[in-house]
Amino acid sequence: MFLVQSYKYDMNIVAAGIIQVLFNTIILVLVTYFYFHEDLTSLQVAGVILGIISIYLIK
């Protein structure tokens, strides 16, 4: 659905796809941490932070 909405705002389809994958990954990490109570390694935390920064830079 996000990809369809990206056409309304003249967003590049490649950027929209990357943002969708990053959002899915971040949501899965948050569910894993809060619902399943799994500990995150420092590498995983760094990856989430870099993913959030990359979303900001893509827009």
N, CA, C and O atoms as CSV, one atom per row, in Angstrom:
chain,resi,resn,atom,element,x,y,z
A,1,MET,N,N,0.817,-1.185,0.000
A,1,MET,CA,C,0.000,0.000,0.000
A,1,MET,C,C,0.867,1.257,0.000
A,1,MET,O,O,0.523,2.261,-0.623
A,2,PHE,N,N,1.984,1.188,0.699
A,2,PHE,CA,C,2.879,2.341,0.758
A,2,PHE,C,C,3.409,2.696,-0.622
A,2,PHE,O,O,3.544,3.873,-0.957
A,3,LEU,N,N,3.704,1.690,-1.414
A,3,LEU,CA,C,4.214,1.949,-2.757
A,3,LEU,C,C,3.168,2.646,-3.617
A,3,LEU,O,O,3.512,3.498,-4.437
A,4,VAL,N,N,1.911,2.302,-3.444
A,4,VAL,CA,C,0.840,2.951,-4.197
A,4,VAL,C,C,0.720,4.412,-3.776
A,4,VAL,O,O,0.554,5.293,-4.619
A,5,GLN,N,N,0.805,4.666,-2.480
A,5,GLN,CA,C,0.710,6.038,-1.976
A,5,GLN,C,C,1.892,6.886,-2.420
A,5,GLN,O,O,1.766,8.104,-2.541
A,6,SER,N,N,3.037,6.262,-2.664
A,6,SER,CA,C,4.222,7.025,-3.052
A,6,SER,C,C,4.064,7.668,-4.422
A,6,SER,O,O,4.707,8.679,-4.706
A,7,TYR,N,N,3.222,7.101,-5.272
A,7,TYR,CA,C,2.982,7.694,-6.585
A,7,TYR,C,C,2.256,9.039,-6.479
A,7,TYR,O,O,2.442,9.916,-7.323
A,8,LYS,N,N,1.436,9.198,-5.449
A,8,LYS,CA,C,0.701,10.454,-5.281
A,8,LYS,C,C,1.637,11.629,-5.006
A,8,LYS,O,O,1.347,12.761,-5.394
A,9,TYR,N,N,2.737,11.364,-4.348
A,9,TYR,CA,C,3.631,12.430,-3.913
A,9,TYR,C,C,4.896,12.508,-4.754
A,9,TYR,O,O,5.874,13.131,-4.342
A,10,ASP,N,N,4.891,11.892,-5.915
A,10,ASP,CA,C,6.025,11.928,-6.837
A,10,ASP,C,C,7.321,11.404,-6.218
A,10,ASP,O,O,8.402,11.906,-6.525
A,11,MET,N,N,7.218,10.411,-5.361
A,11,MET,CA,C,8.393,9.817,-4.747
A,11,MET,C,C,8.979,8.767,-5.687
A,11,MET,O,O,8.247,8.065,-6.384
A,12,ASN,N,N,10.262,8.671,-5.696
A,12,ASN,CA,C,10.949,7.658,-6.496
A,12,ASN,C,C,10.533,6.269,-5.995
A,12,ASN,O,O,10.528,6.024,-4.789
A,13,ILE,N,N,10.191,5.377,-6.898
A,13,ILE,CA,C,9.715,4.049,-6.515
A,13,ILE,C,C,10.810,3.246,-5.809
A,13,ILE,O,O,10.512,2.425,-4.941
A,14,VAL,N,N,12.056,3.471,-6.169
A,14,VAL,CA,C,13.161,2.768,-5.507
A,14,VAL,C,C,13.276,3.231,-4.064
A,14,VAL,O,O,13.437,2.412,-3.159
A,15,ALA,N,N,13.193,4.546,-3.842
A,15,ALA,CA,C,13.258,5.075,-2.475
A,15,ALA,C,C,12.080,4.580,-1.648
A,15,ALA,O,O,12.239,4.266,-0.469
A,16,ALA,N,N,10.890,4.507,-2.259
A,16,ALA,CA,C,9.711,4.022,-1.547
A,16,ALA,C,C,9.879,2.551,-1.155
A,16,ALA,O,O,9.476,2.152,-0.063
A,17,GLY,N,N,10.463,1.759,-2.027
A,17,GLY,CA,C,10.706,0.352,-1.712
A,17,GLY,C,C,11.698,0.176,-0.581
A,17,GLY,O,O,11.512,-0.673,0.291
A,18,ILE,N,N,12.755,0.980,-0.593
A,18,ILE,CA,C,13.761,0.906,0.466
A,18,ILE,C,C,13.161,1.322,1.801
A,18,ILE,O,O,13.417,0.691,2.827
A,19,ILE,N,N,12.360,2.390,1.786
A,19,ILE,CA,C,11.719,2.839,3.025
A,19,ILE,C,C,10.776,1.777,3.556
A,19,ILE,O,O,10.707,1.567,4.767
A,20,GLN,N,N,10.049,1.102,2.676
A,20,GLN,CA,C,9.139,0.045,3.107
A,20,GLN,C,C,9.900,-1.105,3.766
A,20,GLN,O,O,9.477,-1.614,4.804
A,21,VAL,N,N,10.995,-1.506,3.183
A,21,VAL,CA,C,11.800,-2.591,3.765
A,21,VAL,C,C,12.370,-2.171,5.118
A,21,VAL,O,O,12.390,-2.968,6.057
A,22,LEU,N,N,12.831,-0.933,5.222
A,22,LEU,CA,C,13.381,-0.457,6.497
A,22,LEU,C,C,12.313,-0.398,7.581
A,22,LEU,O,O,12.567,-0.784,8.722
A,23,PHE,N,N,11.116,0.085,7.233
A,23,PHE,CA,C,10.041,0.117,8.218
A,23,PHE,C,C,9.670,-1.292,8.674
A,23,PHE,O,O,9.462,-1.515,9.867
A,24,ASN,N,N,9.585,-2.233,7.756
A,24,ASN,CA,C,9.273,-3.611,8.131
A,24,ASN,C,C,10.333,-4.186,9.058
A,24,ASN,O,O,10.008,-4.865,10.032
A,25,THR,N,N,11.590,-3.918,8.762
A,25,THR,CA,C,12.678,-4.424,9.590
A,25,THR,C,C,12.639,-3.814,10.982
A,25,THR,O,O,12.805,-4.524,11.973
A,26,ILE,N,N,12.423,-2.517,11.067
A,26,ILE,CA,C,12.375,-1.850,12.366
A,26,ILE,C,C,11.188,-2.345,13.183
A,26,ILE,O,O,11.316,-2.555,14.389
A,27,ILE,N,N,10.044,-2.533,12.550
A,27,ILE,CA,C,8.871,-3.043,13.265
A,27,ILE,C,C,9.125,-4.459,13.780
A,27,ILE,O,O,8.741,-4.786,14.902
A,28,LEU,N,N,9.767,-5.299,12.971
A,28,LEU,CA,C,10.067,-6.661,13.417
A,28,LEU,C,C,11.045,-6.672,14.588
A,28,LEU,O,O,10.909,-7.487,15.500
A,29,VAL,N,N,12.014,-5.786,14.569
A,29,VAL,CA,C,12.971,-5.700,15.681
A,29,VAL,C,C,12.250,-5.249,16.951
A,29,VAL,O,O,12.506,-5.784,18.029
A,30,LEU,N,N,11.358,-4.275,16.833
A,30,LEU,CA,C,10.623,-3.801,18.008
A,30,LEU,C,C,9.695,-4.877,18.570
A,30,LEU,O,O,9.589,-5.031,19.787
A,31,VAL,N,N,9.027,-5.617,17.695
A,31,VAL,CA,C,8.162,-6.711,18.161
A,31,VAL,C,C,8.994,-7.789,18.843
A,31,VAL,O,O,8.601,-8.322,19.880
A,32,THR,N,N,10.127,-8.101,18.267
A,32,THR,CA,C,11.005,-9.108,18.870
A,32,THR,C,C,11.462,-8.667,20.252
A,32,THR,O,O,11.524,-9.474,21.180
A,33,TYR,N,N,11.779,-7.393,20.386
A,33,TYR,CA,C,12.290,-6.894,21.670
A,33,TYR,C,C,11.184,-6.811,22.724
A,33,TYR,O,O,11.375,-7.274,23.848
A,34,PHE,N,N,10.035,-6.230,22.381
A,34,PHE,CA,C,9.005,-5.987,23.380
A,34,PHE,C,C,8.072,-7.180,23.595
A,34,PHE,O,O,7.645,-7.415,24.725
A,35,TYR,N,N,7.749,-7.925,22.570
A,35,TYR,CA,C,6.802,-9.024,22.721
A,35,TYR,C,C,7.491,-10.323,23.144
A,35,TYR,O,O,7.022,-11.012,24.050
A,36,PHE,N,N,8.598,-10.652,22.489
A,36,PHE,CA,C,9.294,-11.897,22.780
A,36,PHE,C,C,10.400,-11.730,23.811
A,36,PHE,O,O,11.010,-12.717,24.223
A,37,HIS,N,N,10.673,-10.487,24.239
A,37,HIS,CA,C,11.680,-10.182,25.259
A,37,HIS,C,C,13.063,-10.704,24.909
A,37,HIS,O,O,13.805,-11.180,25.768
A,38,GLU,N,N,13.392,-10.604,23.631
A,38,GLU,CA,C,14.724,-10.987,23.170
A,38,GLU,C,C,15.675,-9.810,23.374
A,38,GLU,O,O,15.298,-8.658,23.162
A,39,ASP,N,N,16.888,-10.099,23.780
A,39,ASP,CA,C,17.889,-9.049,23.923
A,39,ASP,C,C,18.480,-8.715,22.557
A,39,ASP,O,O,18.697,-9.596,21.725
A,40,LEU,N,N,18.733,-7.431,22.346
A,40,LEU,CA,C,19.332,-6.981,21.095
A,40,LEU,C,C,20.832,-6.785,21.307
A,40,LEU,O,O,21.262,-6.240,22.324
A,41,THR,N,N,21.605,-7.230,20.349
A,41,THR,CA,C,23.044,-7.006,20.423
A,41,THR,C,C,23.345,-5.573,20.017
A,41,THR,O,O,22.497,-4.884,19.451
A,42,SER,N,N,24.548,-5.137,20.308
A,42,SER,CA,C,24.928,-3.780,19.946
A,42,SER,C,C,24.948,-3.598,18.431
A,42,SER,O,O,24.671,-2.506,17.936
A,43,LEU,N,N,25.269,-4.645,17.702
A,43,LEU,CA,C,25.251,-4.579,16.244
A,43,LEU,C,C,23.821,-4.390,15.717
A,43,LEU,O,O,23.601,-3.644,14.763
A,44,GLN,N,N,22.867,-5.060,16.336
A,44,GLN,CA,C,21.472,-4.909,15.925
A,44,GLN,C,C,20.948,-3.505,16.242
A,44,GLN,O,O,20.232,-2.912,15.435
A,45,VAL,N,N,21.301,-2.981,17.400
A,45,VAL,CA,C,20.890,-1.626,17.766
A,45,VAL,C,C,21.502,-0.620,16.802
A,45,VAL,O,O,20.831,0.319,16.374
A,46,ALA,N,N,22.774,-0.809,16.456
A,46,ALA,CA,C,23.427,0.085,15.497
A,46,ALA,C,C,22.740,0.005,14.137
A,46,ALA,O,O,22.597,1.022,13.460
A,47,GLY,N,N,22.319,-1.176,13.733
A,47,GLY,CA,C,21.618,-1.340,12.466
A,47,GLY,C,C,20.281,-0.622,12.443
A,47,GLY,O,O,19.917,-0.020,11.432
A,48,VAL,N,N,19.546,-0.679,13.542
A,48,VAL,CA,C,18.268,0.024,13.624
A,48,VAL,C,C,18.491,1.533,13.564
A,48,VAL,O,O,17.763,2.245,12.871
A,49,ILE,N,N,19.487,2.015,14.284
A,49,ILE,CA,C,19.789,3.452,14.276
A,49,ILE,C,C,20.201,3.903,12.881
A,49,ILE,O,O,19.757,4.952,12.414
A,50,LEU,N,N,21.036,3.131,12.217
A,50,LEU,CA,C,21.431,3.478,10.848
A,50,LEU,C,C,20.245,3.423,9.889
A,50,LEU,O,O,20.168,4.223,8.956
A,51,GLY,N,N,19.334,2.499,10.105
A,51,GLY,CA,C,18.132,2.425,9.285
A,51,GLY,C,C,17.261,3.661,9.444
A,51,GLY,O,O,16.738,4.185,8.461
A,52,ILE,N,N,17.104,4.129,10.675
A,52,ILE,CA,C,16.324,5.338,10.928
A,52,ILE,C,C,16.992,6.550,10.294
A,52,ILE,O,O,16.321,7.399,9.707
A,53,ILE,N,N,18.301,6.628,10.412
A,53,ILE,CA,C,19.044,7.744,9.797
A,53,ILE,C,C,18.906,7.684,8.281
A,53,ILE,O,O,18.748,8.718,7.631
A,54,SER,N,N,18.964,6.490,7.715
A,54,SER,CA,C,18.870,6.379,6.256
A,54,SER,C,C,17.490,6.782,5.751
A,54,SER,O,O,17.379,7.337,4.658
A,55,ILE,N,N,16.429,6.515,6.525
A,55,ILE,CA,C,15.087,6.973,6.127
A,55,ILE,C,C,15.061,8.487,6.071
A,55,ILE,O,O,14.495,9.068,5.145
A,56,TYR,N,N,15.668,9.125,7.049
A,56,TYR,CA,C,15.737,10.585,7.057
A,56,TYR,C,C,16.525,11.111,5.840
A,56,TYR,O,O,16.128,12.094,5.214
A,57,LEU,N,N,17.616,10.459,5.524
A,57,LEU,CA,C,18.447,10.912,4.417
A,57,LEU,C,C,17.806,10.660,3.052
A,57,LEU,O,O,18.037,11.424,2.115
A,58,ILE,N,N,17.010,9.609,2.929
A,58,ILE,CA,C,16.350,9.314,1.660
A,58,ILE,C,C,15.292,10.361,1.346
A,58,ILE,O,O,15.137,10.774,0.196
A,59,LYS,N,N,14.576,10.782,2.358
A,59,LYS,CA,C,13.518,11.787,2.143
A,59,LYS,C,C,14.188,13.099,1.904
A,59,LYS,O,O,13.514,14.108,1.696
